[in-house]
Amino acid sequence: MCDLAKEIMQQIEKLYSDDSIDAYGKWESLDDISVVVEGLKSRLLVQTQQIKTIMTVTEALQLIERNSHIPALNYCINYAHYALQLNQTTKDFKVQLLYVLNNMIQWRQCKASTTTAAEIKECRATLKKASV
């Protein structure tokens, strides 16, 4: 095994000394190391996706406006645009959020949009929380 591979192994063992790494046993080849590295990358990706970012109401409404090409948001886009113009402390704003929520019921992730299902879910949750 080359020195670089040994160094990578030592670094991985230092950084990740938990049981999941020990399950791989001794690494004999670069292929084994690449499998471990890929496993660690995917594990890290899952962990970063689990960290929730808190979306503000303004960001949620802007997300709806950015998806104006989605047919499921026909009326919702106009309601979101109007809500962005209102003062967020008024009762009218909360009523407008209810209109937005009611008209985004059919919004799902589709190929025509770059918005992920997680972003859509977070957008709904943010608006629900703000409308109460």
Buried (B, 14 or more C-beta within 10 A) or exposed (E): EEEEBEEBBEEBEEEBEEEEBEEEEEBEEBEBBEEBEEBBEEEEEEEEEEEEEEBEBEBBBBBBBBBEEBEBBEEBBBBBBBBBEBEEEEEEBBEBBBBBBEBBEEBEBEEEBEBEEEBBEBBBBBBEEBBE
